[in-house]
Every structure is written in structure tokens, then in C-alpha cells.
Amino acid sequence: MKAKKSFGQHFLHNKNLARSIVDLAKAHAKDQLILEVGPGKAALTQFLIEDNTEFIAVEADWDMITYLSETYPEKTDNFIQKDFLQLNLKELNNDKPFLVLGNFPYNISSQIIFKIIDNHTLVPTIIGMFQKEVADRIVAGHGNKTYGVISLLIQFYYDCKIVFRVAPGSFSPPPKVQSAVVLFTHRKELPKCNPSLFKSVIKISFGKRRKMMRNTLKSFIKDTPLEDDEFFEKRPEQLSLEQFVELTNLIEKYQK
């Protein structure tokens, strides 16, 4: 069965890597359900089934659902034909937490993560395959040229690290890019600031990333001597997550 460009399909065929990814997922899931996103031709799914792991696999492609159901008829009820982005995650597991696992379609990988963030209390762990450039942005720290809005929005909720780097030859068809598997673990304590204001602050800041913060944030704070605070003398990529949190709280204080 050929991969479809419309679904961003690149089937993982490196069995050793697939086994390692599933082992990592099981180690973090413990007794939780595993939700696999985009199972495709069952590179990961086969090991979930082999290990008798509790899972649900969500696949948008009807042809893949047919293939999976015919290959594993005893697990037909575990396969759901649906676009993950349209899935109600609160209803999926009766409002109980679950681990998200997947060789994510690269064309919607960021959307998948942002949907999970909207439901972060239900998802303590994510293990996902990404295009390397996206993975690098997810885990980037301040001072790194890849650091930006995606880094901060995700790291507000999750600690992230790259656990495997994956060459194109591990897939069929091979993508034109390098790939990486990222492990996300929910932060034990979330940063103490207004999440909505935090999001607005970083989006505006990185929308003008070459400018000093005092110029960028004038729309937030009027009639205030911004130069009095060290944050405003820096560019956004120079500020850590913790500093952006502090900055958000400072802005909220000025706005009152």
C-alpha cells in the first residue's frame, strides 16, 4: 500500500527503532491508555498488540483503517477512523489521563501538539516523531536561533527532550528531511502567570524578534518608563521561559 501525500504519510519500517519507541512509551504510560496517532501500517501498533498493551489508534485514512482491521481483526474495535484534530479528547478515555504516541504527519505535527496543549491535563506524556527542524524548535532554549513561540508555548506545559534522531532511510518513502523523536513530560508545576497573557506577550515579542522589548511591548504598557526594567533592554530570544513568565506578571501588574 502506497503512502499518500495528502495525509503526509511516511511509513516507519525500522523495526528496532519502532521497538525502542514502544518500549519508551510503555515505560512512561505505566497503567495508562496509549493513544496512537496515525498508526499507518502498524510499525508501532504491532508491538503494542504483541505486548498486550491497552491502546486506541486514531487514523484519518480509511484505506489504512481497512488494512489495520484486516491485519489485526481481533483488534478492530481499537482502530478509530477520524482526524485527530477533530477528536474530543475529553470523551476518549472517560476524562482519564492517557499517553499520546505517534509518527505524526509532518504537515500537521504542530497542530497536533497545540491540540494536546489545549487538553494538557489529560496528557501527562507525549512521544512523537517530528521533522528534525520542528523537534529542534520544540526543545530549544533561550539564546538559540531556533528558540521562539513554539518553544515557549510547549515548554510552558511540558519538559521536552529529543530521545532519538532518525535518518530518512528509516521510512518508506524516505522523507527529504531528517527526523527526531521527542519525549514530552508534563511539568509538575506550571509557571505562575496568566497563560493567555503569556501567549500574547511571546507572540508579539517574536513577531518583532529583532527589536528591543521596550519597543515591542509599548502596546501592552502605556505611560510607563519601560527602560527601568532589564527585560525591556533585551531582544526576545535572550529571555528564558522563567523570564517571560516574570515579564508577563510585570505587564499584568502595570496594566492594573
C-alpha positions as a Markdown table, in Angstrom:
| # | Residue | x | y | z |
|---|---|---|---|---|
| 1 | Met | 0.0 | 0.0 | 0.0 |
| 2 | Lys | 1.5 | 3.3 | -1.1 |
| 3 | Ala | 1.8 | 6.3 | 1.1 |
| 4 | Lys | -0.4 | 9.3 | 0.3 |
| 5 | Lys | 1.0 | 12.8 | 0.2 |
| 6 | Ser | -2.4 | 14.2 | 1.2 |
| 7 | Phe | -2.0 | 12.6 | 4.6 |
| 8 | Gly | 1.7 | 13.3 | 4.9 |
| 9 | Gln | 2.4 | 9.6 | 5.2 |
| 10 | His | 6.0 | 8.2 | 5.6 |
| 11 | Phe | 5.8 | 4.7 | 7.0 |
| 12 | Leu | 8.4 | 3.8 | 9.6 |
| 13 | His | 9.9 | 0.4 | 8.7 |
| 14 | Asn | 12.9 | 0.4 | 11.1 |
| 15 | Lys | 11.7 | -2.3 | 13.5 |
| 16 | Asn | 14.5 | -1.8 | 16.1 |
| 17 | Leu | 13.6 | 1.9 | 16.3 |
| 18 | Ala | 9.9 | 1.1 | 16.5 |
| 19 | Arg | 10.5 | -1.4 | 19.3 |
| 20 | Ser | 12.5 | 1.2 | 21.2 |
| 21 | Ile | 9.8 | 3.8 | 20.8 |
| 22 | Val | 7.1 | 1.5 | 22.1 |
| 23 | Asp | 9.3 | 0.4 | 25.0 |
| 24 | Leu | 9.8 | 4.0 | 25.9 |
| 25 | Ala | 6.0 | 4.7 | 25.7 |
| 26 | Lys | 5.2 | 1.7 | 27.9 |
| 27 | Ala | 7.8 | 2.8 | 30.5 |
| 28 | His | 6.0 | 6.2 | 30.8 |
| 29 | Ala | 2.4 | 5.0 | 30.4 |
| 30 | Lys | 2.5 | 2.5 | 33.2 |
| 31 | Asp | -1.2 | 1.7 | 33.6 |
| 32 | Gln | -2.5 | 4.4 | 31.3 |
| 33 | Leu | -4.1 | 4.0 | 28.0 |
| 34 | Ile | -1.9 | 4.7 | 25.0 |
| 35 | Leu | -3.4 | 6.8 | 22.2 |
| 36 | Glu | -1.5 | 6.3 | 18.9 |
| 37 | Val | -2.0 | 9.0 | 16.3 |
| 38 | Gly | -1.6 | 7.9 | 12.7 |
| 39 | Pro | -0.7 | 4.2 | 13.0 |
| 40 | Gly | -0.4 | 3.8 | 9.3 |
| 41 | Lys | 0.9 | 0.3 | 8.5 |
| 42 | Ala | 1.3 | -0.6 | 12.2 |
| 43 | Ala | 5.0 | -0.1 | 12.7 |
| 44 | Leu | 4.4 | 0.9 | 16.3 |
| 45 | Thr | 1.0 | -0.8 | 16.7 |
| 46 | Gln | 2.3 | -4.3 | 16.0 |
| 47 | Phe | 4.4 | -4.0 | 19.2 |
| 48 | Leu | 1.5 | -2.6 | 21.3 |
| 49 | Ile | -0.5 | -5.6 | 20.2 |
| 50 | Glu | 2.3 | -8.0 | 20.7 |
| 51 | Asp | 2.8 | -6.7 | 24.3 |
| 52 | Asn | -0.9 | -6.8 | 25.0 |
| 53 | Thr | -0.8 | -3.0 | 25.7 |
| 54 | Glu | -4.1 | -1.1 | 26.2 |
| 55 | Phe | -4.3 | 1.3 | 23.3 |
| 56 | Ile | -6.5 | 3.1 | 20.8 |
| 57 | Ala | -5.2 | 4.1 | 17.4 |
| 58 | Val | -6.7 | 7.0 | 15.5 |
| 59 | Glu | -6.2 | 7.1 | 11.7 |
| 60 | Ala | -7.7 | 9.6 | 9.3 |
| 61 | Asp | -7.1 | 7.4 | 6.2 |
| 62 | Trp | -9.9 | 4.9 | 5.5 |
| 63 | Asp | -7.6 | 2.7 | 3.5 |
| 64 | Met | -5.2 | 2.4 | 6.5 |
| 65 | Ile | -8.1 | 1.5 | 8.7 |
| 66 | Thr | -9.1 | -1.2 | 6.4 |
| 67 | Tyr | -5.6 | -2.5 | 6.3 |
| 68 | Leu | -5.3 | -2.5 | 10.1 |
| 69 | Ser | -8.6 | -4.2 | 10.6 |
| 70 | Glu | -7.8 | -6.9 | 8.1 |
| 71 | Thr | -4.3 | -7.4 | 9.5 |
| 72 | Tyr | -5.4 | -7.4 | 13.2 |
| 73 | Pro | -9.1 | -8.5 | 13.1 |
| 74 | Glu | -9.1 | -9.2 | 16.8 |
| 75 | Lys | -8.3 | -5.5 | 17.4 |
| 76 | Thr | -10.8 | -3.9 | 15.1 |
| 77 | Asp | -12.5 | -2.0 | 17.9 |
| 78 | Asn | -9.2 | -0.4 | 18.8 |
| 79 | Phe | -9.0 | 1.4 | 15.5 |
| 80 | Ile | -10.9 | 4.7 | 15.1 |
| 81 | Gln | -11.2 | 6.4 | 11.7 |
| 82 | Lys | -11.1 | 10.1 | 12.5 |
| 83 | Asp | -8.9 | 13.1 | 12.0 |
| 84 | Phe | -7.1 | 13.5 | 15.4 |
| 85 | Leu | -7.6 | 17.3 | 15.2 |
| 86 | Gln | -11.4 | 16.7 | 15.3 |
| 87 | Leu | -11.3 | 14.2 | 18.2 |
| 88 | Asn | -12.8 | 15.0 | 21.5 |
| 89 | Leu | -10.0 | 14.1 | 23.9 |
| 90 | Lys | -12.1 | 14.5 | 27.0 |
| 91 | Glu | -14.6 | 11.8 | 25.8 |
| 92 | Leu | -11.9 | 9.5 | 24.5 |
| 93 | Asn | -11.0 | 7.9 | 27.8 |
| 94 | Asn | -13.8 | 9.0 | 30.1 |
| 95 | Asp | -11.8 | 12.0 | 31.2 |
| 96 | Lys | -8.9 | 9.9 | 32.4 |
| 97 | Pro | -5.3 | 10.6 | 31.5 |
| 98 | Phe | -3.6 | 8.8 | 28.6 |
| 99 | Leu | -0.2 | 8.9 | 26.8 |
| 100 | Val | -0.1 | 10.1 | 23.2 |
| 101 | Leu | 2.2 | 8.3 | 20.8 |
| 102 | Gly | 2.8 | 8.7 | 17.1 |
| 103 | Asn | 4.8 | 9.0 | 14.0 |
| 104 | Phe | 3.0 | 12.3 | 13.4 |
| 105 | Pro | 2.2 | 13.5 | 9.9 |
| 106 | Tyr | 4.7 | 16.3 | 9.5 |
| 107 | Asn | 2.2 | 18.6 | 7.8 |
| 108 | Ile | 0.1 | 18.8 | 10.9 |
| 109 | Ser | 2.6 | 17.9 | 13.7 |
| 110 | Ser | 2.5 | 21.4 | 15.3 |
| 111 | Gln | -1.4 | 21.4 | 15.2 |
| 112 | Ile | -1.4 | 18.0 | 16.9 |
| 113 | Ile | 0.8 | 19.4 | 19.8 |
| 114 | Phe | -1.3 | 22.5 | 20.2 |
| 115 | Lys | -4.5 | 20.5 | 20.4 |
| 116 | Ile | -2.8 | 18.4 | 23.1 |
| 117 | Ile | -1.8 | 21.5 | 24.9 |
| 118 | Asp | -5.4 | 22.6 | 25.0 |
| 119 | Asn | -6.1 | 19.3 | 26.8 |
| 120 | His | -2.8 | 19.1 | 28.7 |
| 121 | Thr | -4.3 | 18.0 | 32.0 |
| 122 | Leu | -5.3 | 14.7 | 30.2 |
| 123 | Val | -2.0 | 14.0 | 28.6 |
| 124 | Pro | 1.0 | 13.7 | 31.0 |
| 125 | Thr | 3.3 | 12.3 | 28.4 |
| 126 | Ile | 3.7 | 12.6 | 24.6 |
| 127 | Ile | 6.2 | 10.6 | 22.4 |
| 128 | Gly | 6.2 | 11.9 | 18.9 |
| 129 | Met | 8.1 | 11.7 | 15.7 |
| 130 | Phe | 8.8 | 15.1 | 14.1 |
| 131 | Gln | 10.7 | 16.7 | 11.3 |
| 132 | Lys | 14.1 | 17.5 | 12.9 |
| 133 | Glu | 13.7 | 21.2 | 12.4 |
| 134 | Val | 10.4 | 21.2 | 14.3 |
| 135 | Ala | 11.9 | 19.0 | 17.0 |
| 136 | Asp | 14.8 | 21.4 | 17.4 |
| 137 | Arg | 12.4 | 24.3 | 17.8 |
| 138 | Ile | 10.4 | 22.4 | 20.4 |
| 139 | Val | 13.4 | 21.7 | 22.7 |
| 140 | Ala | 15.3 | 25.0 | 22.0 |
| 141 | Gly | 16.4 | 27.1 | 24.9 |
| 142 | His | 16.9 | 30.9 | 25.0 |
| 143 | Gly | 19.9 | 32.2 | 23.1 |
| 144 | Asn | 19.3 | 29.6 | 20.4 |
| 145 | Lys | 18.4 | 30.8 | 16.9 |
| 146 | Thr | 15.6 | 28.2 | 16.7 |
| 147 | Tyr | 14.1 | 29.4 | 20.0 |
| 148 | Gly | 10.7 | 31.1 | 19.6 |
| 149 | Val | 6.9 | 31.0 | 20.1 |
| 150 | Ile | 6.6 | 27.2 | 19.6 |
| 151 | Ser | 9.4 | 26.5 | 22.1 |
| 152 | Leu | 7.8 | 28.7 | 24.8 |
| 153 | Leu | 4.2 | 27.6 | 24.3 |
| 154 | Ile | 5.1 | 24.0 | 24.6 |
| 155 | Gln | 7.7 | 24.3 | 27.4 |
| 156 | Phe | 5.1 | 26.3 | 29.4 |
| 157 | Tyr | 3.4 | 22.9 | 29.9 |
| 158 | Tyr | 6.0 | 20.2 | 29.2 |
| 159 | Asp | 9.6 | 19.4 | 29.7 |
| 160 | Cys | 10.9 | 18.2 | 26.3 |
| 161 | Lys | 13.9 | 16.4 | 25.0 |
| 162 | Ile | 15.0 | 14.6 | 21.8 |
| 163 | Val | 15.4 | 10.9 | 22.5 |
| 164 | Phe | 16.1 | 9.5 | 19.0 |
| 165 | Arg | 17.4 | 11.1 | 15.8 |
| 166 | Val | 16.1 | 9.3 | 12.8 |
| 167 | Ala | 17.6 | 9.1 | 9.2 |
| 168 | Pro | 15.3 | 9.3 | 6.1 |
| 169 | Gly | 16.1 | 5.6 | 5.3 |
| 170 | Ser | 14.1 | 4.5 | 8.3 |
| 171 | Phe | 10.9 | 5.4 | 6.4 |
| 172 | Ser | 9.1 | 4.4 | 3.2 |
| 173 | Pro | 9.0 | 6.6 | 1.2 |
| 174 | Pro | 12.0 | 8.3 | 2.8 |
| 175 | Pro | 11.3 | 12.0 | 3.6 |
| 176 | Lys | 13.6 | 14.7 | 2.3 |
| 177 | Val | 14.4 | 15.7 | 5.8 |
| 178 | Gln | 15.9 | 14.3 | 9.0 |
| 179 | Ser | 13.6 | 13.3 | 11.8 |
| 180 | Ala | 13.6 | 13.1 | 15.6 |
| 181 | Val | 11.5 | 11.5 | 18.3 |
| 182 | Val | 10.7 | 13.9 | 21.1 |
| 183 | Leu | 9.6 | 13.0 | 24.7 |
| 184 | Phe | 7.3 | 15.5 | 26.4 |
| 185 | Thr | 6.6 | 15.1 | 30.1 |
| 186 | His | 4.1 | 17.3 | 31.9 |
| 187 | Arg | 5.7 | 19.8 | 34.2 |
| 188 | Lys | 5.0 | 19.1 | 37.9 |
| 189 | Glu | 4.2 | 22.7 | 38.5 |
| 190 | Leu | 3.1 | 25.1 | 35.7 |
| 191 | Pro | 4.6 | 28.6 | 35.6 |
| 192 | Lys | 2.6 | 31.0 | 37.7 |
| 193 | Cys | 1.2 | 33.6 | 35.4 |
| 194 | Asn | -1.8 | 34.3 | 33.2 |
| 195 | Pro | -1.4 | 31.7 | 30.3 |
| 196 | Ser | -3.5 | 33.9 | 27.9 |
| 197 | Leu | -1.4 | 37.0 | 28.5 |
| 198 | Phe | 1.8 | 34.9 | 28.4 |
| 199 | Lys | 0.8 | 33.7 | 24.9 |
| 200 | Ser | 0.1 | 37.2 | 23.7 |
| 201 | Val | 3.3 | 38.6 | 25.1 |
| 202 | Ile | 5.5 | 36.0 | 23.4 |
| 203 | Lys | 3.7 | 36.2 | 20.1 |
| 204 | Ile | 4.1 | 39.9 | 19.9 |
| 205 | Ser | 7.7 | 39.7 | 21.1 |
| 206 | Phe | 8.8 | 37.2 | 18.5 |
| 207 | Gly | 6.7 | 38.9 | 15.8 |
| 208 | Lys | 9.4 | 41.6 | 16.0 |
| 209 | Arg | 12.3 | 39.5 | 17.3 |
| 210 | Arg | 15.0 | 41.9 | 16.1 |
| 211 | Lys | 13.6 | 44.7 | 18.2 |
| 212 | Met | 14.3 | 45.5 | 21.8 |
| 213 | Met | 11.4 | 44.6 | 24.1 |
| 214 | Arg | 10.8 | 48.2 | 25.1 |
| 215 | Asn | 9.8 | 49.0 | 21.6 |
| 216 | Thr | 7.8 | 45.8 | 21.0 |
| 217 | Leu | 5.7 | 45.9 | 24.2 |
| 218 | Lys | 4.6 | 49.6 | 24.1 |
| 219 | Ser | 1.2 | 48.4 | 23.0 |
| 220 | Phe | 0.9 | 46.5 | 26.3 |
| 221 | Ile | 2.1 | 49.2 | 28.7 |
| 222 | Lys | 1.4 | 52.8 | 28.1 |
| 223 | Asp | 2.8 | 55.8 | 30.0 |
| 224 | Thr | 5.3 | 53.5 | 31.8 |
| 225 | Pro | 9.1 | 54.0 | 31.8 |
| 226 | Leu | 9.9 | 50.6 | 30.3 |
| 227 | Glu | 13.6 | 51.2 | 30.4 |
| 228 | Asp | 13.5 | 50.9 | 34.2 |
| 229 | Asp | 13.3 | 47.1 | 33.9 |
| 230 | Glu | 16.1 | 44.9 | 32.5 |
| 231 | Phe | 13.7 | 42.8 | 30.4 |
| 232 | Phe | 12.9 | 45.7 | 28.1 |
| 233 | Glu | 16.6 | 46.2 | 27.2 |
| 234 | Lys | 16.8 | 42.8 | 25.6 |
| 235 | Arg | 15.6 | 41.0 | 22.5 |
| 236 | Pro | 13.1 | 38.2 | 22.9 |
| 237 | Glu | 15.5 | 35.3 | 22.1 |
| 238 | Gln | 17.6 | 36.5 | 25.1 |
| 239 | Leu | 14.8 | 35.8 | 27.6 |
| 240 | Ser | 14.3 | 32.4 | 29.2 |
| 241 | Leu | 10.9 | 30.9 | 29.9 |
| 242 | Glu | 11.1 | 31.9 | 33.5 |
| 243 | Gln | 12.0 | 35.5 | 32.5 |
| 244 | Phe | 9.0 | 35.6 | 30.1 |
| 245 | Val | 6.8 | 34.4 | 33.0 |
| 246 | Glu | 8.2 | 37.2 | 35.2 |
| 247 | Leu | 7.7 | 39.7 | 32.4 |
| 248 | Thr | 4.1 | 38.6 | 31.9 |
| 249 | Asn | 3.4 | 39.1 | 35.6 |
| 250 | Leu | 5.1 | 42.5 | 35.4 |
| 251 | Ile | 3.0 | 43.6 | 32.5 |
| 252 | Glu | -0.2 | 42.4 | 34.2 |
| 253 | Lys | 0.8 | 44.5 | 37.3 |
| 254 | Tyr | 1.4 | 47.6 | 35.1 |
| 255 | Gln | -1.9 | 47.1 | 33.4 |
| 256 | Lys | -3.9 | 47.2 | 36.6 |
